[in-house]
């Protein structure tokens, strides 16, 4: 399959230390190069997004220590203006990845060495390497005990002797993970899910039951393709978009470092916020609700004992929609940085819909597609997608306004 061939090619690229981004514009810089490398080795979501955030804040603080145009995310070290930004950013990213994935240390060190070999030897390069290593060490230390690696202690609700499904839930510790920018995980926690006795509940229930079922005859072929396209999750689904925008806008190293750091931080904190809400409310998934439609107290919902979604339901509570909060955060960061919902065309190829590529020139269309996809897949109710998207927007806007702000310009005397 095409997606498997691409994955194989990219693994070889990482081993060789060179970047080939087959579905994206050829123009790149050190920030997008190392974003692609990091995505290729990152853990599954949501842990992988935390890793991407660490890589990007390290690259940003390294480059910003040289240019000093923005407030640092974590630290600003002393560096000469002549220090190589490329050497500093690459070393920061590579060193963070080595720290996060010691099992791949040899691979990543080789990739870094090959990348650095393209930079002319000299004091600028050696200063950049030292700066990148120092920044990376501080980022790794700062996130060493942030709660992301806590032991899972989720306690399913049951009664003595009564069987409950036994698979381990996903990201149950994430409500306790320290955010990168938010004041606390619950900062944007939404209101409770809608009442099961409401008309909105029956409307959303029946929409999802009709269009989200595995054997639905109402869902069109295009809707089915879109549902399967967005079964992919995490950084591979979202990070190709800012990489392409960096190239299309021909952004400088420092500006692309800041943009992609804001993007990675916002998506990481969106995960923390959404899992805080999910495990706080523990709202039932459609497969549970529809198979128990006779006990929700709503006469307009009917059970369907054998109903199934288009694919396996993610192993965490339903409300709100995580994909929607991710897309909302992504859209808010991009729109805040570029000032418009209209963007140069970007494209993404999905690992869960082999051979399919989707393209967008408008951010609202992008986020609407993702919200609809989660309904058509049978995973989320309409109200949950709306709440998730709104949360994401709030988080993205908050991140842009709160961290890595431009330094105030001081007047000359």
C-alpha positions in Angstrom: 0.0 0.0 0.0 1.1 3.6 -0.7 1.1 4.6 3.0 3.3 1.6 3.9 5.7 2.5 1.1 5.9 6.1 2.3 6.5 4.9 5.9 9.3 2.7 4.7 10.9 5.4 2.7 10.8 7.9 5.6 12.3 5.4 8.0 15.3 5.0 5.6 15.5 8.8 5.4 15.7 9.2 9.2 18.5 6.5 9.3 20.4 8.4 6.6 19.8 11.7 8.4 18.3 13.4 5.4 14.7 14.7 4.9 12.4 13.7 2.1 8.8 14.9 2.6 7.0 13.3 -0.3 3.6 14.8 0.1 4.7 18.3 0.9 6.5 21.3 -0.8 10.2 20.7 -1.5 11.2 23.9 0.2 11.9 23.4 3.9 14.1 24.6 6.7 15.7 23.1 9.8 12.5 23.5 11.8 10.3 21.6 9.4 13.1 19.1 8.7 13.3 18.1 12.3 9.5 18.2 12.8 9.2 15.5 10.2 11.9 13.5 11.8 10.3 13.8 15.2 6.9 12.8 13.9 8.4 9.7 12.4 9.8 8.4 15.7 7.2 9.9 18.2 5.1 7.6 20.4 1.4 7.2 19.6 -1.0 10.0 20.7 -1.3 11.7 23.1 2.3 10.9 24.3 3.7 11.7 20.9 2.3 15.2 20.9 4.0 15.9 24.2 7.3 14.8 22.5 6.6 17.1 19.6 6.0 20.0 22.0 9.3 19.3 23.8 11.2 19.2 20.5 9.7 22.4 19.3 10.1 24.5 22.4 13.7 23.3 22.5 14.3 24.4 18.9 12.5 27.7 19.5 14.5 28.6 22.7 17.7 27.6 20.9 17.1 29.9 17.9 15.5 32.6 20.0 18.6 32.7 22.2 20.5 33.8 19.1 17.9 36.2 17.7 16.2 37.3 21.0 13.1 38.5 19.2 10.6 36.7 21.4 10.1 35.9 25.1 11.7 32.5 25.7 9.4 29.6 26.4 11.6 28.2 29.1 15.1 29.7 29.0 17.2 32.2 27.0 20.9 31.4 27.1 23.8 33.7 26.1 24.7 33.2 22.5 26.6 35.2 19.9 24.6 36.6 16.9 27.0 34.6 14.7 25.9 31.3 16.2 24.5 28.9 13.6 20.7 28.8 14.0 20.6 25.5 12.0 23.1 23.8 14.2 21.4 25.0 17.3 17.9 23.9 16.3 19.0 20.6 14.9 21.1 19.7 17.9 18.3 20.8 20.3 15.7 18.6 18.5 18.1 15.6 18.1 19.2 15.7 21.7 15.6 15.9 23.0 14.7 12.9 20.8 17.6 10.9 22.1 16.5 11.7 25.7 12.9 10.7 24.9 13.8 7.5 23.0 17.1 6.0 24.3 16.2 2.8 22.4 16.6 4.9 19.2 19.7 6.8 20.4 22.0 5.4 17.8 19.6 6.1 15.0 18.9 9.7 16.1 22.6 10.5 16.7 23.5 9.3 13.2 20.7 11.4 11.8 21.9 14.4 13.7 25.5 13.9 12.7 24.6 13.6 9.0 22.5 16.7 9.2 25.2 18.7 11.0 27.7 17.5 8.3 25.8 19.8 5.8 26.8 22.8 7.9 30.2 24.4 7.4 32.6 23.6 10.2 33.7 26.5 12.4 33.0 28.5 15.5 29.4 29.3 14.5 28.6 25.6 14.1 30.3 24.5 17.3 28.6 27.3 19.2 25.3 26.2 17.8 25.9 22.6 18.9 26.7 23.6 22.4 23.7 25.9 22.6 21.3 23.2 21.3 22.6 20.6 23.8 22.3 23.0 26.7 18.7 24.0 25.8 17.7 20.4 25.2 19.0 19.4 28.6 16.9 22.1 30.3 13.7 21.1 28.4 14.2 17.4 29.2 14.7 18.3 32.9 11.7 20.6 33.0 9.4 17.9 31.7 10.9 14.9 33.5 8.2 14.7 36.2 5.2 16.3 34.4 2.9 13.4 35.1 2.8 12.0 31.6 4.5 8.8 32.6 2.5 8.1 35.8 1.1 4.6 36.3 -2.4 4.0 35.0 -4.8 3.8 38.0 -8.2 4.2 36.3 -10.9 2.4 38.3 -13.8 1.1 36.1 -17.2 1.5 37.6 -18.7 -1.8 38.6 -20.4 -3.8 41.4 -18.8 -6.7 43.3 -18.7 -9.8 41.1 -20.0 -8.0 37.9 -17.9 -8.3 34.7 -16.8 -5.1 32.9 -14.7 -5.0 29.7 -11.1 -5.3 30.6 -9.0 -3.4 28.0 -6.9 -0.6 29.6 -8.3 2.9 28.9 -6.3 5.4 26.9 -4.7 8.4 28.6 -6.4 8.2 31.9 -3.4 9.8 33.6 -3.5 12.8 31.2 -5.9 14.9 33.4 -2.9 15.1 35.8 -0.2 16.0 33.2 1.3 19.5 33.6 0.3 21.7 30.7 2.9 23.6 28.6 0.9 26.8 28.6 -2.5 26.4 30.3 -2.7 27.4 33.9 -4.3 24.0 34.8 -5.8 21.1 32.9 -9.4 22.1 33.8 -9.0 25.7 32.6 -11.3 25.3 29.6 -13.4 22.4 31.0 -16.8 22.7 29.3 -20.3 22.5 30.8 -21.7 18.9 31.3 -23.0 17.0 28.3 -26.6 17.7 27.3 -29.5 16.1 29.0 -30.5 12.7 27.8 -34.1 13.7 28.0 -33.6 16.7 25.6 -34.7 17.0 22.0 -31.1 17.8 21.1 -30.0 14.4 22.5 -32.5 12.5 20.5 -31.6 14.5 17.3 -27.9 13.9 17.7 -28.4 10.3 18.8 -30.5 9.5 15.7 -28.2 11.3 13.3 -25.3 9.3 14.6 -27.2 6.0 14.7 -28.2 6.6 11.0 -25.0 7.9 9.5 -22.3 6.4 11.8 -23.2 2.8 11.7 -20.8 0.2 10.2 -23.5 -0.9 7.7 -25.2 2.5 7.2 -27.0 2.8 3.9 -27.5 6.6 4.3 -23.8 7.5 4.5 -22.4 8.4 1.1 -19.2 6.9 -0.4 -17.5 10.3 0.2 -18.7 10.5 3.8 -17.4 6.9 4.4 -14.0 7.9 2.8 -13.8 11.0 5.1 -14.7 8.9 8.2 -12.0 6.4 7.4 -9.5 9.2 6.5 -9.7 10.7 10.0 -9.3 7.4 11.8 -5.7 8.5 11.9 -4.8 10.4 15.0 -2.0 12.4 16.6 0.9 14.3 15.1 1.0 12.5 11.8 -2.5 13.8 11.1 -1.8 17.4 11.9 1.9 18.4 11.7 2.1 18.1 7.9 -0.2 21.2 7.7 2.1 23.8 9.5 5.2 22.3 7.7 3.6 23.1 4.4 2.6 26.6 5.5 6.1 27.3 6.6 7.3 26.5 3.1 4.5 28.3 1.3 5.0 31.5 3.4 8.8 31.2 3.1 9.1 31.8 6.9 12.4 32.5 8.5 14.0 30.0 10.9 13.0 32.0 14.0 9.4 32.7 12.8 8.9 29.1 11.8 10.4 27.9 15.1 7.9 30.1 17.0 4.9 29.1 14.8 5.5 25.4 15.0 6.3 25.6 18.8 3.0 27.4 19.3 1.2 24.7 17.2 2.8 21.8 19.0 2.2 23.3 22.5 -1.5 24.1 21.7 -2.2 20.6 20.4 -0.5 19.0 23.5 -2.4 21.2 25.9 -5.6 20.4 23.9 -5.0 16.8 24.7 -4.6 17.5 28.4 -7.8 19.6 28.5 -9.9 17.1 26.5 -8.9 14.1 28.7 -9.5 16.2 31.8 -13.1 16.7 30.5 -13.5 13.2 29.3 -12.6 11.5 32.6 -14.4 14.1 34.6 -17.8 13.5 32.8 -17.3 9.9 31.6 -20.1 10.2 29.1 -21.1 7.1 27.2 -19.9 6.3 23.7 -22.5 5.8 20.9 -22.1 2.0 20.8 -23.1 2.0 24.5 -25.9 4.5 24.1 -27.5 3.0 21.0 -27.4 -0.5 22.5 -29.1 0.9 25.6 -31.5 3.3 23.9 -34.3 2.0 26.0 -32.9 3.2 29.3 -32.0 6.8 28.5 -35.4 8.2 29.5 -36.0 9.6 26.0 -39.0 8.3 24.0 -37.5 9.5 20.7 -34.5 7.1 20.9 -34.7 3.4 20.1 -32.2 0.8 20.9 -30.4 -1.2 18.2 -28.9 -4.2 19.8 -26.3 -5.0 17.2 -25.3 -1.5 16.2 -21.6 -0.9 15.6 -19.5 2.1 14.5 -17.4 2.1 11.4 -14.3 1.0 13.3 -13.3 0.1 16.9 -14.3 2.9 19.3 -11.4 4.6 21.0 -10.8 3.4 24.5 -11.7 6.6 26.5 -14.9 8.4 27.3 -16.9 10.3 24.6 -17.3 13.9 25.7 -15.9 16.0 24.2 -14.5 15.1 20.8 -10.7 14.9 20.9 -10.1 15.1 17.2 -12.2 18.2 17.2 -10.3 19.9 20.0 -7.1 19.1 18.1 -8.4 20.6 14.9 -9.8 23.6 16.7 -6.5 24.3 18.4 -4.6 23.9 15.1 -7.0 26.3 13.3 -6.8 28.9 16.1 -3.0 29.0 16.1 -2.7 29.2 12.3 -5.4 31.9 12.0 -3.8 33.9 14.9 -0.3 33.8 13.3 -1.4 34.4 9.7 -4.5 36.5 10.3 -6.9 34.7 8.0 -8.9 31.5 7.7 -7.8 31.3 4.0 -4.5 29.7 3.5 -2.3 28.4 0.7 -3.4 24.9 -0.3 -2.2 22.2 2.1 -2.7 18.5 1.7 -2.6 15.4 4.0 -2.4 11.8 3.1 -4.0 9.4 5.5 -2.5 6.1 6.8 -6.0 4.9 7.5 -7.3 5.6 4.0 -4.4 4.3 1.8 -4.0 6.3 -1.4 -6.3 9.1 -0.4 -5.2 12.7 -0.1 -7.3 15.6 1.1 -6.6 19.2 0.3 -7.8 22.5 1.9 -7.5 26.2 1.3 -9.7 27.2 4.2 -9.4 26.4 7.9 -13.1 26.3 8.6 -13.6 23.7 5.9 -10.7 21.8 7.4 -12.2 21.7 11.0 -15.7 21.1 9.7 -14.5 18.0 7.8 -12.9 16.6 10.9 -16.0 17.1 13.0 -18.3 15.5 10.5 -15.8 12.6 10.1 -16.2 11.7 13.7 -20.0 11.6 13.4 -19.9 9.5 10.2 -17.4 7.1 11.9 -19.9 6.6 14.7 -17.6 7.9 17.5 -19.0 11.3 18.5 -22.4 13.1 18.7 -22.9 16.4 17.0 -23.0 18.4 20.2 -19.7 16.8 21.3 -17.9 17.8 18.1 -19.2 21.4 18.5 -18.0 21.6 22.1 -14.6 20.1 21.2 -14.0 22.5 18.3 -14.9 25.5 20.5 -12.6 24.3 23.3 -9.7 23.9 20.8 -10.2 27.4 19.5 -10.1 28.8 23.0 -6.9 26.8 23.8 -5.1 27.8 20.6 -5.9 31.4 21.1 -4.8 31.3 24.7 -1.5 29.7 23.8 -0.7 32.3 21.1 -1.5 35.1 23.6 0.4 33.6 26.5 3.7 32.2 25.5 6.6 33.1 23.2 5.3 36.6 22.7 7.3 39.3 20.8 9.8 41.1 23.0 8.8 44.8 23.6 10.7 47.2 21.3 12.8 49.6 23.3 13.4 53.1 22.0 17.0 54.2 21.3 18.6 57.1 23.1 
